Amino acid sequence: MKMNRLSAVLITFLITINLWGQDFYDINSINTIELTFEQSNWDYLLDSLYADGNEDRLTGTAIVNGIQYNEVGVRYKGNSSYNANQVKNPLNIKLDYIIDDQEHEGYGTLKLANVSKDPSFIREALSYEIAREYMPACLANFSKVYINGSYLGLYTSVQDVDKHFLRTHYYNGDNPSFKGELASGETPTVVKTWGYFGSDSTNYYYYYELDSDYGWSELINFLDVLNNTPTEVATVLNVDRHLWMLAFDNLMVNLDAPINFAHNYYLYQDDAGRFNPIIWDLNENFGVFSMLLDGPPLNITGMQQMDPFLNSTNANYPIINKILTDPTYKKTYVAHMKTIMDEFFSNGYYRTRALEIQNIIDSEVRNDPNKFYSYSEFINNLDNSTGSFSPPPHQNQAIAGITELMEARITYLNSLAEFQAEAPIIATVSHNPVQISPNSDVQITAEVSGAGQVMLACRNSQTEVFEKIELFDDGNHNDGSSGDGVYGNTVSVSYGEFQYYIFAENNDAVAFSPKRAEYEFYSLMTVGDVVINEFMADNDGIVTDPNGDYDDWIELYNNTDQEISLNEYFLSDAGDDLAQWTFPDTSISANGYLIVWADKDDDQEGLHASFKLSASGETIYLSNPDTTIIDEVTFSEQTTDLSTGRYPDGTGEFVNMEPTFGTANQRGITSVCGDNPSQQIPNTIQLAQNFPNPFNPVTTISFSLPKDDKITLTIYNTLGQKVAILADDVYSAGNYSMQWNAGNYSSGIYIYTIQSGNQHVMRKMILMK
């Protein structure tokens, strides 16, 4: 029986879900962690270590999902969630406590929360899942925990904000890093969140724990600028990332957070010199913590109608009032909050997702011998308040139902003038030419209405800051018109990946395209004659060099029909030394591949660069003989025995894949329906994310064609069965939108695919009834 190409692609997509499902933090999996200590009085010892307060650990053995790790270090963690009189305390397990680099799937520290304040059991996992759509945030799922053979119960398992996390999201884990954590001992007379207290670093010890080798002077400079010259704050703070965090915390009434208390977050300085806030400890999200530092406790109505600009005029909160006093930042904050509301709450998707997560853990919650709430409270607290829980000191504290809180809160926020303000409307966004050459000009245009100003925010590298350039409605878009609502401008593109988004503002509101900018953006890959096509920075057992060594490698690709000499071209992994390694007199064949081993073994057969790649993440540069960069790729922490490559060869964006080494790249591990739906995936067809998504019962799917082409747009269910054909004809170059009415179909995941010749692009969408 023959399998057509599309069926194979769909099966590959489903296999992809399976492969990623093996990750330790896959929400669909419940981990099993078995700890064994030689000491039978392990609980007393862990309590004693906690009381000492110096974070020492008890050593033992951990078996994680059947894999044994020796000499791990364990301690109790938490503040109000810890109690010496309870069986089920939160745990911090350091696998590499004694044995260096001992990790489980790349994770060296496992952090487990005991769910002592959440009858629904899913607040933390659900909250992190929502947060990850708008900012870097931890992975989270659940783990069953045994100690010395006794079952303690089901825990929430949350990824640590460690170097692995930082390298994944910031491409470098060695910059200044702090945890916002209030120290025990004497409290200052006035507590200020992100206050400036002079140049003496000891003045900041109450508020921050240093997690890096250095950084106090950098932190103090940031706080100095924020408090004393706030108009310059964008030079030292990723303001957009900060506004997403503030919007997230306020919307979901996360008061055990820096919008109210000066703790439960991290600060990390990126390579551009800006501090980035990172959310942390979401176990009391959705209104569990109702105390205000500067005000009385909130009842359910107070939380439902909590001021979206809480503490924006309070001098003790520079973290908020030094930011939201800027009119554009305030409008951006509202826009970001409205995006989260629209995508998760107004459509009820958060409740559907909460039920799905509860279904995953239902039997384990039922069988948890040490849970803090009854099974009926687990079921009911999603929608209704729970009146009391134990143990002390939390007796008789009401825990709001999640939907009880959020349905009324969304209604309240939507009634406010700032949330009713008419924002600009950004329609089609396009670029010309379709295929971009390195070091060339590209014209960006956007159809916008209702705006006083339209800006293009762009950058040439993941580690750069977005630079804003004004777009003009003056006919500078080659359509022969002026003042027609088509804004445009021409910008210079250097090499590698060009990233951008559109920002529009009027007196009352702002708008973004894509809506999740800056976290999401549009992406253009420059296409030179010779490009970096694939690389492998953690080759443990895939392919050997001629000497039999599993070394790093870089693959180049020739996009032309002519052989190209690379004599005296350069490869480097150091931006300040582009001539780090010089190509000998060698050529790359027409439409061909060339492998360079990055292993410092220049005495071996083949091409061997004078540097090695870092699996932790870095940048690779390809330069011509006059050291002009012609291609560049910046990558984050790599996965062992997976490569990163362009798909399709030579022109596509970089994705993780099964290594192809000198042959045509395949999509492999990373499905084309990836985590950034706003990015332009193929080099010809541009398939947009459907909107709304989730939807009920109608959604709109848009695509853009740079030239006349035969297009087939088809809907499949996850069994690979065709359920609808929306397009099957020749279309002229342009932009198109198709509606699918799924009123006769059941809830679930569907896959829509656009096909032209041999090219297929797929995305997923969710029908929710």
N, C-alpha and C positions, 0 to 999 in steps of 0.2 A: 504494500500500500504506500503510495507516494504522499509526502507531506508538502503542501505548498509553502511558500516562503512566509506568508503572513501567519500561518498556523505555527510555524517554527518560532517566529518572533513572539507570539503570544505565550507559547510554552516557555520560552526563555524568560519572559517577564515573570511568569509564575514561579519558575525556578529561582529567579532573582529574589523574590519575596522570601522563599525558603532559605536561601543562603544568608541573607541579612538576618533572618530569624534566629540564627545561631548565636547572635551577639548576646553577651551577658546581660545587657540592659534592654533587650527586646521586650516590649510591653506584653507580648503574647506568651512569654515564657515565665515560669516561676522557678527561680533558682533554689537549690538546696545547699546550705552551708552547714558543715558539721565541724565544730570546734572541740578539741580534746586537750585538756590540761592534766599534767601529772598530779596536781594538787586537787584533792577532793573539796577543799574549802575555797575553790576558785571565786565564788561570789563574794565572800568576805574579803578576799585579796583585791578583787576589782573595786569593791566599795572603798577599801582603804586607799588604793591608788587614786581614786577619784577625789577622796577627801583631802589628800595631800596637794592636789591641784597642780602638779608639775607635769602631767601628761605622760608619766612613765607607764609601761605596759607589762602585762603578764604574757610570757611566751608559751606557745603551744603549737599544735598542729591543726591545720585547716584542710578540710576536703571540700572543694568547691565543684559542684556538679560532677563528682566522681574523680576529680584530679587532686592529688595530695600535695600540700605545701607545708614544709617543715619550718620550724623556728619563726613562726609569725608572731607579731606583737598585737595584743588586744587590750583595749581599754573601754570603759564606759564613756559615753559622751552625752552632751545635751545640758540644758539648764533646767527649765521647769518640767521637761519630759523625763528627767532622771529622778528616781527616788530609791533610797537604799532599802525601803521596805517592800518594793515590788519585785516580782520575778522577772518580768520582761523589761529590761532597760535597753536604751539605745547603745549601739556598738560601733566602734571604730577599729577595723581590722587592717593592720599594715602587713601585707604579704612580704614586703622587702625590708622588714624591720632588721633582720640579721643578715639575710642572704641578699646581696645586691642584685637588682634587676629581676627579682622573683616577682612575676606578674601573672595575672590571669587575663588572657586576651588583651594585654596591654595595660591593664589596670592594676596599679600597685597598692592602692588603698581602697577598701570597701567600707562604705558608710551606710549604716542601717538604722532607720528610725522606727520606734516602737509603736507609733500611731496611737499615742496616749490621749490625743485631743480631737480625734476625728472619727465620729461614729460611722461616717460614710466610707471610710478607709481609702478614699481615692483622691482626696484634695491635693496631696503633694504630686502624685503621678499626673493627674489631669492638669494641674497648674503648670508644671514644667513642660508638658506637651504643648500647651497653648503658648507659653513663653518662647519656645524654640521656633515658632513661626515668625517672630519679630526681632529676636536678638539671640546672641549666644547664650545658651542655658544648658543645664545639666540634663543628662539622660536619667530616666527613673523607671523602675518597675518594682517587683516584689521578690522576696526571698524567704524561704522557710529556714529556721535556725534551730540547730541542736547543739547542746553543750554537754559533753561527757555522757552522751546517749540520751539525755532528756530533751524533749521537744519544748522549746520556749514559745513558739508561735510564728505567725506571719509578720514580716517586717516590710516596710518600704525601703527599697535599695536605691540610693541616689549617688550618681557619679561625683567623684571628688573634683574640686577645682584645683587641679594640680598641673604640672608641666605638660602632661598628656593633653589635658583640656586646653591649655593656653596655646600649645603648638597647633592644635587642630583649628582653633578659631583666630589666632593672631600670628601664626607662622613663626613664632619665637616664644620660648618659655622662660627666658633669662632676664627680662626687664623688671623694673620695680613692681612689686606685687604686695598688696596689703589686704588683710581681712578687717572689715569694719566690725569690731567686737569690743564691747564695753568691759573694761578691766574691773576686777573685784577690788574692793577697798574704798577709800574715801572718794565720794562723788564731788565733782566741781560744783561751785555755787550755782553757776549757770551752765547747763549742758547745751552745746551748740553743735548741730550736725553740719559738718564741713566748715567749721569756723576757723579763722586764722588767729593763732595765739603767739605770734612772734617766731623768731628764727631758731629757738631752742627746741630740738627734737623731743626732749623729755616732756614738753608741754602737750604732746600728742599721744603719749603712751596710753592714756585712759581710753582713747577712741580707736586705736589701730594696732593690729599685730603685723609686724613685718614678716612677710613670707618669702622674701628674696634675699640675696646677699647684700643688697644695698637699696637705697631709695628714699631715705628721709628727706634729703635736700630737694629731690624732685617732687615729693608730696607737698612739702612746705611751699615750694614755688607755685604749685598748682593752686593751693588754698589761698595764697597771697593774691594771685591774679583774680581768682573767683571773687574774693571779698573786696579787693581794693581797686581793681580795674576790670570790672565784669564785662565791659565792652570787648575785651580781648580774650574772653574765656574760651572761645573756639580754638585758640592756639594750644591750650593745655587740657581741654576736655572734649571728648567725643560727644558733642551736645545732642545730636540726633539720637544716639544710643541711650543717652541719659533720659531724654524725653520719652522714649519707648518704655523704659523702666518705670518712670514716674507714672505714666498712663496706666501701665499694667497694675501696679500696686494700688493706685487709687480706685480704679474701676472695680477691682475684685476685693476691696476693703481689706487689703493686706497690711494691717496696722503694726504687726510685729516686724517692721521693716523701716528703712531710713526715712520714709515720709513721715514717720511718727517717732520711732526710737532709732538711736544712732548705731544700729547693728544689723546683722544678717545681710551682708553684701560683701563683695570683693571689689577692689580697685586694681586695674592692671594698666600699665603704661605701654602703649603700642609703639611700633617702630617710628611712627610719626611724632612721637613725643606727647601724645594725648592720653589722659587717663580714661579708662573705660569702666563704668560700673557693671558688675555682674550680679544678678539676683541670686539669693541663697536662702535656704531654710523656709520652704513654703508650706510647712505642715499646719500653719494657722491661717492660711489664706481662706478666702470666702468667709470672713467675718468671725472666725473663731476667737481671735484676740480683739476685744472691744474697748480696751482702755486707751484713752488719749493722754499723752504726756502733758499736754497743756489744755486740759479740759476734763469734763466729767465722762464716765464710761457711757458708751452708746448702747441703747437698746436696739431692737430689730428695726424700728422705724428710723432711728438715728443713723444706722448703717445704710439702710436703703436710700436715705436722702443725704448721705454724707457729701459735704462740699467737694466738688471735683477739683477745686483750687485750695484744698486744705493746706494751711500753713504758708500760703504764698505771700502773706503780708506779715508773717511772724519773723522777727529779727533773729530768733534762735534757730532758724532753718535756712541758712544760706544755700543749702542744697536745693531748695525750691525757690526762695524769694529772689535770689540773685539771677535766676534763670527766667522765671515766668513773668518778671517785670518787663522783659523784652517782648513787644507786641507780636513779632513774628514767631518767636519761640512759643509764646502762649497759644497762638493759632495752630502751630504745628503740633503741640501737645494735644489739643482738642481733636485735630485731624487723626492723630495716631490712636487716640482713645476710641474715636468713632469707627476706625477700621477694625479694631478688635471687637467692638460691639457688633458691627455688621457681619463679620465673618464667623463669629462663634456664639453670640448671645441673642441677637434679634431674631435669628432663624432657629433658635433652639438647639443648635448642633451640640453645644456643650453638654446638654442633658443626654442627648443620644450617645455621645462619646462616654459620658460618665457611666451610663448603663452598660455599655460594652465592656468597660474596664471592670466594673463590678461583676459582670458575668464571668470574666476570666478568673477572678479570685473567690467567687461565691463559696465553693465547697471548702476552700482553705480557711476563709473567715469563719464559716460555720464550725469548723473543727479546731479553731485556735483555742487552746486551753487557758490562755492568759490574756485574751483580748479585754479591753477596757470598757466595752459596750456590748450589749446583747446583739444577737443576730437580727432581731426585729428592728433595733435602732440602726443597724447597718443598712437595712432595706429602706427605712423610713426617712433617714436624715438627708437623703438626696433632695427630698421635696419639703420636709417638715422639720421644725425645730425639735431638738432633743433636750429634755428638761434638766437632766442631771447626769453626772457620771462620777466614777470613783477611780483611783483612790484620792485621798486628800493630797494637796489642798484645793482640789478642783470640784468639790461637791456642790451640787445645786447650781452650777454654772450652765446656762442655756447655750446650746450650740445651734446656730441658725441653720435651717435647711438651705441647701445651695440654691435651688430654684426659687424658694421663698425669698431669699435675699436678692438674687440677680434679676428676676422678672420685674420686681418693683423698682429696682435700681435703674434698669434700662429705661423704664417708663419715665422715671424722675429725670434722668439725665437728658433724655430726648425732649423734655418740656422746657429746658433752659435755653435762653436766648443764644448763648454761644454755640450750642449744639444744633440750633435751628438755622443758623446763619447759612446763606447760600454760598457754597464754595464754587470756585471755577470748575468747569468741566473740561477735562483733557480727553480728547477722542484719539484719533489715529496718530501714532508716533512712527516716523519712518526715517530712513537714512539713504543717502546717495553719494557714491555708488554702492551697489549691493555688496560687492567684494572689495575689501579694503586692502590696499598695499601698505607696507610699513613706511613710516615717515612721509605720509601723504595727508591730504585734506579730505574731510568728509563733511557733508552737509546734513544737519539734523533738523527735521521739521516736526511740528506738532500742531494739530488742530485744537484750538483752545477757545472757549467762550467764557465770558464773565470774569476776566482777569484784568487787573491793572498792570501786572508785571509777570512775565514768564521767563524762567531761568532754565538753562541746561546745566546740570551738575555732572561733571565728568572727571575721569582719572585714567591713567594708563597702567596702573598696577594695583593689586589688592592691598598693598601696604601704604599706598598714598592716600592723602585726604582728597575728597571730592572738591573740585574747584568749580565755582558757579560763574557762568557766562550768560549774559542776557540774550534772549531770543527776541527777534523783532518781527512785527507784523507790517512789513514794508515792501513785500514783493521779493524779498531776498531768498526765494525758494523756487525760482525758475518756472513759475506757473503763470507769469505775466500779469499778476494781480497785486493789489496792495490793499491793506486793511480788510482782508477777507477772513480773518481769524486763523490763518495759517502762519504760525510763528516759526522763524528759522534763523540759523546762523551757520557759519562754517568754522570748524575747529581742526586743529592739527592732531593727527594720530601718530604715535611714534612706532611701537612694535608690540607684538604679543597681543594681549587682550585689552580692548578699550571698553570701559564700563561707564554707563551714564543713566540718569533718570531725569524726568521733567518735573519742575516745581513751578506752580502758578499761585499767585496771591492777589487778593483784592482787599478792600478795607476791613472785611469782616471774617474772612476765612482763607485757608490755603488748601491746595490739592496736590497730590503726587501721582506720577505714573512711572513705574507701577506703584500701587497704593502702599506697599510695604517698604518703600524706599526709606532710609538708605540701606536697610538690611538686604533688600532685593533691588535689582537693577537690570537694565538692559545690557547685553554683552555683544560686542563685535570682535571677532578674531581677525587680526591682520594676516594676510596671506602673502608671504614673500616667495621668492624662487626656491630657497632652501629654508626649511623650518625645523625646529625641534618637534619631533612627531610622537615620541614615546620615551619614557625613562623608567628605571627601576632602582629605587634607593634602599630597598631592603630585600635583597635576593638571597634567600636562605637555602633554596633547593630547587630552583626552576631551570636555570641554564648556566653552564660553565663557560669560562673563557678558554682559549686554546691550551692553557696550562692546567685546566681542570679545577679552577677556583670559581666559587660562586660570588662574583663581584658585581658592583653597581655598573649600570650601563645606560647609555644615552643613544637613542635612535634618531637620525636625521632623515628627512624625506625631501625629494626633489619634485616640486610641483610642475615642472616644465617638461617639454618633450625633447629637451636637449641635455646632453651631459654637461655638468658644471664642475669646473676645477675649484677645489677648496684650498689650494696652495696658499699658505700664510693667512688663512682664516683663523679665528680664535674661538675657543670654548673656555668658560670660566664659571666658577660659583662664587666669585667675589666682585661686587660692584665697583670696588676701588682698584681692581686689577683685572681689567677686561682681557688683557693679553696673557693670562695665566698659563694657557696651554695653546701652542701653535700647531695647526695642522701641517703635516708634511706634504709633499707633492702628491696629492691624492685627489680623486674625482668621485663624484656621485652620479650614477647613471640616470638617464631620463626616466622620470616617474619611478625612481628607485629609492632604496633604503641604504643607509650606512650606519654601522654600529661603532660606537666609541666606548671602550671600557673605562669607567671612572674608578681607577684602582691604584694609581701611582706606580704601576709596574711597566715602565716604558721600555724595559729590556726584553719584554715578551713579544711574541708574534701578534700582529694586528695593531690597531690603534688604541693606545692606552694613555688617557689624560693624566696630568700631573696632580689631580685632586680626586677625592672621593666625595660621593654625595652623602648628605646627612638625612637619615630616616626621620629625624625630628622636624625637617622642613627647612627650606632655604630657596635660593633663586639660581637658575641656570641661565647663562647669557651666551648667545651666539653672535659673533661680530665679524665683519668683513676685514680685509687687510688694513684699512685705515682706522680700525677699532670703532667703527660706527655699529651700534647694536642693530642687528637685523631680526632678531627674535629673542624672546625672553619668556620664561615661565617661572612663577613663584608658586611653591607648593607647601602644604602643611604636613603634619605628621603622616607618615606612610604606613600602610598595612603590609606585614610580611608576606612576600610572594605574590603580591598584586602589583601591577604596574599602573602608571598614569599615562594616558595617551590621547591624542586627538581622534575624535570620531565625527565625520569620516577623515581618512588620512589627509594630512597636509592642510586642511582648511577648517576642521571642526573645533569645537570646544574640548577642553581636557576633561576626561572622566576616568574614574578608577576602572580597571579592566583586568581580565585574565591576560597575562603577557602574550604578545604575538611575536616579538623578537624578529625583526627583519621581514615580516609579512604584513598583510593588510590588517589594520586594527579592527576589532570587533567591539560592540557595545559591552558585551560580557557582564561583569558583576553589576555595574550601575545601569539601572533601567532608564530609558529615555523619559519616563515620567518621574523625574527626580525631585529634589527638595526645593528647587528654585524655578517655579513654573513661569516666571516672567522672562527668563532668559531666552534668547533666540537660539534654538538648538541646531537646526540644520543650516547649511550654507545657501539653500535656495528657498524652500518652503518655510514660512514662519507660521507656526501653529500656536495660537494663543491659548491660555487657560480658559476653560469655560466659565461663564459667570451667570448666576451665582453658583458657588460650589462649596458646600452641599446645596442641592436644589430640590424643589418640590412644587409642581411637577415639570416645569419648563426651564430649560437652560439654553444659553446662547454660546455657540462655538464659533470663533473667528479665526480666519487665516489670511495670510498675505502672500501674493505671488509676484515675483520680480519680472516674470515674463509669461507669455501665453503657455498654458500647459494643460494636460489631461489630469484631472484630479478625481480621486475617489475618497470620500469621507464616510467611514463606517463605524458603527457602534457594536461592541461585543460585550458579552458578559464574561465573568471570570472563568467560565468553562470553555471559552473560545467559541461560543455560539454567536452567530451574527444575529443581532436584534433589529438593526435599522441601517439604511443607507441614506445619508443626507445629501450626498453629491456624487455624481458619476458622469462627468462631462468635461468638455474642453472649456476652460475659463481664460478670459483675457487677464493680462497683468493688472493687479489692483488688490483691494481689500474686500473681504467677504465675511458675512455673518450668517450662520445657519441656526435655526431653532430646533431643538428636539423636545417634543412633548412626550414625557415618559409616564403619562397618567395610567397606562395599562400595564406598567412593569412594577415589579416588587422592589423594595428598598435593597440597597447594597452597592457594591463597587462595580462600575462599568468602565470599559476601556474604549477610547475613541482614537482612531488611527487615520491619518491622511496618507495617501499613497500616490506617487507620481513616478512612473517607470520603475526603477529599482530602489527608489528611496521611500522609506516608511518612517513616520514619526508617530509615537503613541503618547497618550497621557491618560491619567485615571481621573474619574469623577465619582461623586457619591450622591446617590439618590436617597433621600431621607423622607419618609412619609410618616 
